[in-house]
Amino acid sequence: MYKIARCTSNDVAELHALVNMAYRGPESKEGWTSEADLIEGLRINQDYLRVLLLQPNVVLLKCTIDDQLAGCVSLEMVHFTCHLGMLSVMPVLQNLGIGKLLVDASGKVARSLGCKQIQITVISVRTELIEWYKRLGFQDTGERQPFPVKDQTFGTPRQVLEFLIMQKPLTHENLR
């Protein structure tokens, strides 16, 4: 049974392990969302997770299956836009609908907080991920941002990378 709930400081160690496993660890290659060939290093550290949890405009959601962490996502509210990030699903559980469930829950939370749209940044060479977000109703805004190379908080790119910005309006129709 899937359960979506807000994360607390008690979840930091598990979130840290999950996010790094989903994005960069050797286990990430068991799923389809690995960045290990593109970026080296940790995706996130525990200190940064603790800081996120203290931000009044940030919500971290987790998905558990029988009380075991299966996925998570961060939501940062800026004006009337919710920035979705750190969407992570345990690699061996990918393709079970957990990511979609977390994106849907994110939209509902964002809408309840007054957001009009949800936005995400995706590494532009991640075509399979971009297509997945398009199937969920996100559209390419045409905006691009360089991947930060001086700030190694989120790892060191193995090649020149850029983010593609995608956006989805939060209407009642797309929150079902």
Accessible surface in RSA format (square Angstrom, percent):
REM  Atomic radii and reference values for relative SASA: ProtOr
REM  Chains: A
REM  Algorithm: Lee & Richards
REM  Probe-radius: 1.40
REM  Slices: 20
REM RES _ NUM      All-atoms   Total-Side   Main-Chain    Non-polar    All polar
REM                ABS   REL    ABS   REL    ABS   REL    ABS   REL    ABS   REL
RES MET A   1   181.65  94.1 144.76  95.8  36.89  87.8 131.32 111.6  50.33  66.7
RES TYR A   2    90.06  42.0  71.76  40.8  18.30  47.6  58.00  43.6  32.06  39.5
RES LYS A   3   125.77  61.4 120.63  74.0   5.14  12.2  71.15  64.0  54.62  58.2
RES ILE A   4    55.22  31.4  28.60  21.3  26.62  64.2  28.60  20.6  26.62  72.2
RES ALA A   5    32.44  29.8  24.17  37.3   8.27  18.8  32.44  45.7   0.00   0.0
RES ARG A   6   138.98  58.4 126.68  64.6  12.29  29.3  52.09  71.2  86.88  52.7
RES CYS A   7    11.90   9.0   0.00   0.0  11.90  28.0   0.00   0.0  11.90  12.8
RES THR A   8    70.96  50.5  65.84  66.7   5.12  12.2  66.80  89.7   4.15   6.3
RES SER A   9    82.45  69.7  66.13  88.3  16.32  37.6  36.93  78.6  45.52  63.8
RES ASN A  10   138.86  95.8 106.12 102.6  32.75  78.8  29.50  71.0 109.36 105.7
RES ASP A  11    12.05   8.4  12.05  12.0   0.00   0.0   0.91   2.2  11.14  11.1
RES VAL A  12     7.12   4.7   6.75   6.1   0.36   0.9   6.75   5.9   0.36   1.0
RES ALA A  13    64.36  59.2  56.55  87.3   7.81  17.8  56.95  80.2   7.41  19.6
RES GLU A  14    91.70  52.6  86.41  65.4   5.29  12.6  39.17  75.8  52.53  42.9
RES LEU A  15     0.00   0.0   0.00   0.0   0.00   0.0   0.00   0.0   0.00   0.0
RES HIS A  16    38.31  20.9  38.31  26.6   0.00   0.0  29.38  30.3   8.93  10.4
RES ALA A  17    52.44  48.2  43.49  67.1   8.94  20.3  50.46  71.1   1.98   5.2
RES LEU A  18     1.83   1.0   0.87   0.6   0.96   2.4   1.45   1.0   0.38   1.0
RES VAL A  19     0.00   0.0   0.00   0.0   0.00   0.0   0.00   0.0   0.00   0.0
RES ASN A  20    14.90  10.3  14.51  14.0   0.39   0.9  14.82  35.7   0.08   0.1
RES MET A  21    50.32  26.1  47.07  31.1   3.25   7.7  41.94  35.7   8.37  11.1
RES ALA A  22     1.73   1.6   1.37   2.1   0.36   0.8   1.38   1.9   0.35   0.9
RES TYR A  23    29.14  13.6  29.11  16.6   0.03   0.1  16.74  12.6  12.40  15.3
RES ARG A  24    24.64  10.3  11.58   5.9  13.07  31.1   9.14  12.5  15.50   9.4
RES GLY A  25    15.55  19.2   0.00   N/A  15.55  19.2  15.23  41.8   0.32   0.7
RES PRO A  26   118.04  86.0  99.44  90.6  18.60  67.6 107.99  89.2  10.06  62.5
RES GLU A  27    70.56  40.5  68.82  52.1   1.74   4.2  27.39  53.0  43.17  35.2
RES SER A  28     0.03   0.0   0.00   0.0   0.03   0.1   0.00   0.0   0.03   0.0
RES LYS A  29   121.62  59.3  94.56  58.0  27.06  64.4  65.80  59.2  55.82  59.5
RES GLU A  30   110.18  63.3  73.92  55.9  36.26  86.3  41.45  80.2  68.73  56.1
RES GLY A  31    19.54  24.1   0.00   N/A  19.54  24.1   6.61  18.1  12.94  29.0
RES TRP A  32    77.95  31.3  62.03  30.0  15.92  37.4  66.97  35.7  10.98  17.8
RES THR A  33    29.18  20.8  28.73  29.1   0.45   1.1  24.68  33.2   4.49   6.8
RES SER A  34    27.53  23.3  12.41  16.6  15.12  34.8  11.99  25.5  15.54  21.8
RES GLU A  35    13.90   8.0  13.68  10.4   0.22   0.5   0.22   0.4  13.68  11.2
RES ALA A  36    14.06  12.9  10.63  16.4   3.43   7.8  11.38  16.0   2.68   7.1
RES ASP A  37   102.13  71.5  86.31  85.9  15.82  37.4  33.89  79.7  68.25  68.1
RES LEU A  38    25.45  14.2  25.45  18.2   0.00   0.0  25.45  17.9   0.00   0.0
RES ILE A  39     1.14   0.7   0.34   0.3   0.80   1.9   0.34   0.2   0.80   2.2
RES GLU A  40    84.20  48.3  81.55  61.7   2.65   6.3  16.03  31.0  68.16  55.7
RES GLY A  41    48.55  59.9   0.00   N/A  48.55  59.9  36.18  99.3  12.37  27.7
RES LEU A  42    95.46  53.2  88.73  63.5   6.72  16.9  89.03  62.5   6.42  17.3
RES ARG A  43    38.89  16.3  38.89  19.8   0.00   0.0   2.48   3.4  36.41  22.1
RES ILE A  44     1.24   0.7   1.05   0.8   0.19   0.5   1.24   0.9   0.00   0.0
RES ASN A  45    58.72  40.5  58.28  56.3   0.44   1.1  19.96  48.0  38.76  37.5
RES GLN A  46    59.58  33.3  57.39  41.9   2.19   5.2  13.77  29.3  45.81  34.7
RES ASP A  47   100.17  70.2  97.77  97.3   2.39   5.7  28.93  68.1  71.23  71.0
RES TYR A  48    74.81  34.9  71.69  40.8   3.12   8.1  42.92  32.3  31.89  39.3
RES LEU A  49     0.00   0.0   0.00   0.0   0.00   0.0   0.00   0.0   0.00   0.0
RES ARG A  50   107.57  45.2 105.49  53.8   2.08   5.0  47.73  65.2  59.84  36.3
RES VAL A  51    75.88  49.9  75.59  68.4   0.28   0.7  75.88  65.9   0.00   0.0
RES LEU A  52    23.52  13.1  23.52  16.8   0.00   0.0  23.52  16.5   0.00   0.0
RES LEU A  53    41.23  23.0  14.58  10.4  26.65  67.0  15.95  11.2  25.27  68.0
RES LEU A  54   144.24  80.3 119.18  85.3  25.05  63.0 122.66  86.1  21.57  58.1
RES GLN A  55    70.26  39.3  65.56  47.9   4.70  11.2  11.29  24.0  58.97  44.7
RES PRO A  56   134.18  97.8  91.77  83.7  42.42 154.2 105.07  86.7  29.11 180.9
RES ASN A  57    55.14  38.0  48.06  46.4   7.08  17.0  29.89  71.9  25.25  24.4
RES VAL A  58    16.22  10.7   3.37   3.0  12.85  31.0   3.37   2.9  12.85  34.9
RES VAL A  59    10.23   6.7   6.97   6.3   3.26   7.8  10.23   8.9   0.00   0.0
RES LEU A  60     3.92   2.2   0.33   0.2   3.59   9.0   0.33   0.2   3.59   9.7
RES LEU A  61     5.11   2.8   5.11   3.7   0.00   0.0   5.11   3.6   0.00   0.0
RES LYS A  62    41.88  20.4  41.88  25.7   0.00   0.0   9.94   8.9  31.94  34.0
RES CYS A  63     0.00   0.0   0.00   0.0   0.00   0.0   0.00   0.0   0.00   0.0
RES THR A  64    14.58  10.4  14.45  14.6   0.13   0.3  10.39  14.0   4.19   6.3
RES ILE A  65    40.08  22.8  38.32  28.5   1.77   4.3  38.32  27.6   1.77   4.8
RES ASP A  66   108.61  76.1  85.76  85.4  22.85  54.0  39.34  92.6  69.27  69.1
RES ASP A  67   123.70  86.6 100.03  99.6  23.67  56.0  27.64  65.1  96.06  95.8
RES GLN A  68   121.19  67.8 120.76  88.3   0.44   1.0  43.25  92.0  77.95  59.1
RES LEU A  69    16.02   8.9   7.33   5.2   8.70  21.9   7.33   5.1   8.70  23.4
RES ALA A  70     0.55   0.5   0.55   0.9   0.00   0.0   0.55   0.8   0.00   0.0
RES GLY A  71     0.00   0.0   0.00   N/A   0.00   0.0   0.00   0.0   0.00   0.0
RES CYS A  72     0.00   0.0   0.00   0.0   0.00   0.0   0.00   0.0   0.00   0.0
RES VAL A  73     0.00   0.0   0.00   0.0   0.00   0.0   0.00   0.0   0.00   0.0
RES SER A  74    14.91  12.6  14.91  19.9   0.00   0.0   1.85   3.9  13.06  18.3
RES LEU A  75     0.01   0.0   0.00   0.0   0.01   0.0   0.01   0.0   0.00   0.0
RES GLU A  76    74.79  42.9  74.64  56.5   0.16   0.4   9.78  18.9  65.02  53.1
RES MET A  77    25.20  13.1  19.10  12.6   6.10  14.5  19.17  16.3   6.04   8.0
RES VAL A  78    56.44  37.1  51.80  46.9   4.63  11.2  55.20  48.0   1.24   3.4
RES HIS A  79   168.08  91.9 131.57  91.5  36.50  93.4  94.46  97.3  73.62  85.7
RES PHE A  80   127.88  64.0 126.63  78.4   1.25   3.3 126.63  76.8   1.25   3.6
RES THR A  81    17.85  12.7  17.85  18.1   0.00   0.0   6.20   8.3  11.64  17.6
RES CYS A  82     0.00   0.0   0.00   0.0   0.00   0.0   0.00   0.0   0.00   0.0
RES HIS A  83    62.83  34.3  60.28  41.9   2.55   6.5  39.17  40.4  23.66  27.5
RES LEU A  84     6.40   3.6   0.00   0.0   6.40  16.1   0.28   0.2   6.12  16.5
RES GLY A  85    22.78  28.1   0.00   N/A  22.78  28.1  22.52  61.8   0.26   0.6
RES MET A  86     7.81   4.0   4.43   2.9   3.38   8.0   3.24   2.8   4.56   6.0
RES LEU A  87    25.08  14.0  12.21   8.7  12.88  32.4  12.21   8.6  12.88  34.6
RES SER A  88     3.21   2.7   0.00   0.0   3.21   7.4   3.21   6.8   0.00   0.0
RES VAL A  89    13.65   9.0  11.25  10.2   2.40   5.8  11.25   9.8   2.40   6.5
RES MET A  90    41.15  21.3  41.15  27.2   0.00   0.0  34.67  29.5   6.48   8.6
RES PRO A  91     5.21   3.8   1.45   1.3   3.76  13.7   1.45   1.2   3.76  23.4
RES VAL A  92   103.39  68.0  72.70  65.8  30.70  74.0  79.01  68.7  24.38  66.1
RES LEU A  93    46.93  26.1  46.81  33.5   0.12   0.3  46.81  32.9   0.12   0.3
RES GLN A  94    20.06  11.2   6.43   4.7  13.63  32.4   7.79  16.6  12.27   9.3
RES ASN A  95   130.95  90.3  88.84  85.8  42.11 101.4  35.18  84.7  95.77  92.6
RES LEU A  96   100.01  55.7  77.12  55.2  22.89  57.5  83.64  58.7  16.37  44.1
RES GLY A  97    40.30  49.7   0.00   N/A  40.30  49.7  30.36  83.3   9.95  22.3
RES ILE A  98     1.56   0.9   0.22   0.2   1.34   3.2   0.22   0.2   1.34   3.6
RES GLY A  99    10.55  13.0   0.00   N/A  10.55  13.0   5.56  15.3   4.99  11.2
RES LYS A 100    97.11  47.4  96.50  59.2   0.61   1.5  71.49  64.3  25.62  27.3
RES LEU A 101    60.65  33.8  58.10  41.6   2.55   6.4  59.99  42.1   0.66   1.8
RES LEU A 102     0.00   0.0   0.00   0.0   0.00   0.0   0.00   0.0   0.00   0.0
RES VAL A 103     3.39   2.2   1.92   1.7   1.48   3.6   1.92   1.7   1.48   4.0
RES ASP A 104    28.72  20.1  25.43  25.3   3.29   7.8  10.81  25.4  17.91  17.9
RES ALA A 105    17.12  15.7  12.29  19.0   4.83  11.0  16.14  22.7   0.99   2.6
RES SER A 106     0.00   0.0   0.00   0.0   0.00   0.0   0.00   0.0   0.00   0.0
RES GLY A 107     3.44   4.2   0.00   N/A   3.44   4.2   3.44   9.4   0.00   0.0
RES LYS A 108   108.76  53.1 102.08  62.6   6.67  15.9  55.89  50.3  52.86  56.3
RES VAL A 109    31.51  20.7  29.43  26.6   2.08   5.0  31.51  27.4   0.00   0.0
RES ALA A 110     0.00   0.0   0.00   0.0   0.00   0.0   0.00   0.0   0.00   0.0
RES ARG A 111    69.62  29.2  59.83  30.5   9.79  23.3  18.57  25.4  51.05  30.9
RES SER A 112    91.37  77.2  49.69  66.3  41.69  96.0  50.59 107.7  40.78  57.1
RES LEU A 113    91.51  51.0  58.61  41.9  32.90  82.7  64.71  45.4  26.80  72.1
RES GLY A 114    32.15  39.6   0.00   N/A  32.15  39.6  31.03  85.1   1.12   2.5
RES CYS A 115     1.31   1.0   1.01   1.1   0.30   0.7   0.00   0.0   1.31   1.4
RES LYS A 116   119.92  58.5 113.22  69.5   6.70  16.0  71.33  64.2  48.58  51.8
RES GLN A 117    53.10  29.7  53.10  38.8   0.00   0.0   2.73   5.8  50.37  38.2
RES ILE A 118     1.88   1.1   1.88   1.4   0.00   0.0   1.88   1.4   0.00   0.0
RES GLN A 119    29.29  16.4  29.21  21.3   0.08   0.2   0.54   1.2  28.74  21.8
RES ILE A 120    10.65   6.1   8.34   6.2   2.30   5.6  10.65   7.7   0.00   0.0
RES THR A 121    59.26  42.1  44.48  45.1  14.77  35.2  21.71  29.2  37.55  56.8
RES VAL A 122     4.90   3.2   1.53   1.4   3.37   8.1   4.90   4.3   0.00   0.0
RES ILE A 123     6.49   3.7   4.44   3.3   2.05   4.9   4.44   3.2   2.05   5.6
RES SER A 124    28.48  24.1  17.72  23.6  10.76  24.8   9.72  20.7  18.76  26.3
RES VAL A 125    75.27  49.5  54.60  49.4  20.67  49.8  58.36  50.7  16.91  45.9
RES ARG A 126    10.64   4.5  10.36   5.3   0.28   0.7   5.98   8.2   4.66   2.8
RES THR A 127    89.54  63.7  88.25  89.5   1.28   3.1  63.55  85.4  25.98  39.3
RES GLU A 128    76.04  43.7  67.19  50.8   8.85  21.1  50.54  97.8  25.50  20.8
RES LEU A 129    25.29  14.1  25.29  18.1   0.00   0.0  25.29  17.8   0.00   0.0
RES ILE A 130    12.85   7.3  12.85   9.6   0.00   0.0  12.85   9.3   0.00   0.0
RES GLU A 131    80.92  46.5  80.92  61.2   0.00   0.0  31.11  60.2  49.82  40.7
RES TRP A 132    41.81  16.8  41.81  20.2   0.00   0.0  20.10  10.7  21.71  35.2
RES TYR A 133     6.64   3.1   6.64   3.8   0.00   0.0   0.60   0.4   6.04   7.4
RES LYS A 134    94.95  46.3  80.29  49.3  14.65  34.9  37.63  33.9  57.32  61.1
RES ARG A 135   172.57  72.5 134.62  68.6  37.95  90.4  78.00 106.6  94.57  57.3
RES LEU A 136    22.01  12.3  12.36   8.8   9.65  24.3  17.77  12.5   4.24  11.4
RES GLY A 137    37.34  46.0   0.00   N/A  37.34  46.0  29.69  81.5   7.64  17.1
RES PHE A 138     2.66   1.3   0.00   0.0   2.66   6.9   0.00   0.0   2.66   7.6
RES GLN A 139   127.31  71.2 124.96  91.3   2.36   5.6  32.27  68.7  95.05  72.1
RES ASP A 140    58.54  41.0  32.81  32.7  25.73  60.8  15.04  35.4  43.49  43.4
RES THR A 141    62.01  44.1  22.28  22.6  39.72  94.7  31.99  43.0  30.02  45.4
RES GLY A 142    54.76  67.5   0.00   N/A  54.76  67.5  31.19  85.6  23.58  52.8
RES GLU A 143    88.87  51.0  79.85  60.4   9.02  21.5  36.08  69.8  52.79  43.1
RES ARG A 144    95.17  40.0  70.28  35.8  24.89  59.3  32.60  44.6  62.57  37.9
RES GLN A 145    75.51  42.2  73.81  53.9   1.70   4.1  19.60  41.7  55.91  42.4
RES PRO A 146   111.65  81.4 102.01  93.0   9.64  35.0 103.83  85.7   7.83  48.6
RES PHE A 147    11.10   5.6   5.66   3.5   5.44  14.2   5.66   3.4   5.44  15.6
RES PRO A 148    49.97  36.4  38.93  35.5  11.04  40.1  49.88  41.2   0.09   0.5
RES VAL A 149    90.27  59.4  78.44  71.0  11.82  28.5  78.71  68.4  11.56  31.4
RES LYS A 150   197.32  96.3 165.63 101.6  31.69  75.4 116.19 104.6  81.13  86.4
RES ASP A 151    73.45  51.4  65.14  64.8   8.31  19.6  32.59  76.7  40.86  40.7
RES GLN A 152   114.18  63.8  93.22  68.1  20.96  49.9  22.08  47.0  92.10  69.8
RES THR A 153    47.53  33.8  30.50  30.9  17.03  40.6  20.22  27.2  27.31  41.3
RES PHE A 154    52.41  26.2  52.41  32.5   0.00   0.0  52.41  31.8   0.00   0.0
RES GLY A 155     4.63   5.7   0.00   N/A   4.63   5.7   3.93  10.8   0.70   1.6
RES THR A 156    48.96  34.8  48.96  49.6   0.00   0.0  36.14  48.5  12.82  19.4
RES PRO A 157    20.19  14.7   5.15   4.7  15.03  54.6   5.15   4.3  15.03  93.4
RES ARG A 158   135.86  57.0  96.91  49.4  38.95  92.7  36.46  49.8  99.41  60.2
RES GLN A 159    86.23  48.2  70.34  51.4  15.88  37.8  37.28  79.4  48.94  37.1
RES VAL A 160   147.34  97.0 124.83 113.0  22.51  54.3 128.56 111.7  18.78  50.9
RES LEU A 161    11.09   6.2   0.23   0.2  10.86  27.3   4.41   3.1   6.69  18.0
RES GLU A 162    70.34  40.4  69.20  52.4   1.14   2.7  18.30  35.4  52.04  42.5
RES PHE A 163    37.69  18.9  37.69  23.3   0.00   0.0  37.69  22.9   0.00   0.0
RES LEU A 164    12.20   6.8  12.20   8.7   0.00   0.0  12.20   8.6   0.00   0.0
RES ILE A 165     2.84   1.6   2.84   2.1   0.00   0.0   2.84   2.0   0.00   0.0
RES MET A 166     0.00   0.0   0.00   0.0   0.00   0.0   0.00   0.0   0.00   0.0
RES GLN A 167    48.69  27.2  47.03  34.4   1.66   3.9   6.14  13.1  42.55  32.3
RES LYS A 168    14.29   7.0  14.29   8.8   0.00   0.0   3.15   2.8  11.14  11.9
RES PRO A 169    73.31  53.4  72.58  66.2   0.73   2.7  73.14  60.4   0.17   1.1
RES LEU A 170     6.32   3.5   0.94   0.7   5.38  13.5   0.94   0.7   5.38  14.5
RES THR A 171    53.68  38.2  51.13  51.8   2.54   6.1  48.64  65.3   5.04   7.6
RES HIS A 172   126.98  69.4 119.30  82.9   7.68  19.7  84.48  87.1  42.50  49.5
RES GLU A 173   116.32  66.8 103.27  78.1  13.05  31.1  50.09  96.9  66.23  54.1
RES ASN A 174    47.22  32.6  30.43  29.4  16.79  40.4  31.70  76.3  15.52  15.0
RES LEU A 175    22.82  12.7  17.04  12.2   5.78  14.5  18.67  13.1   4.15  11.2
RES ARG A 176   208.87  87.7 157.36  80.2  51.51 122.6  99.54 136.0 109.33  66.3
END  Absolute sums over single chains surface
CHAIN  1 A     9211.5       7504.1       1707.4       5218.8       3992.8
END  Absolute sums over all chains
TOTAL          9211.5       7504.1       1707.4       5218.8       3992.8
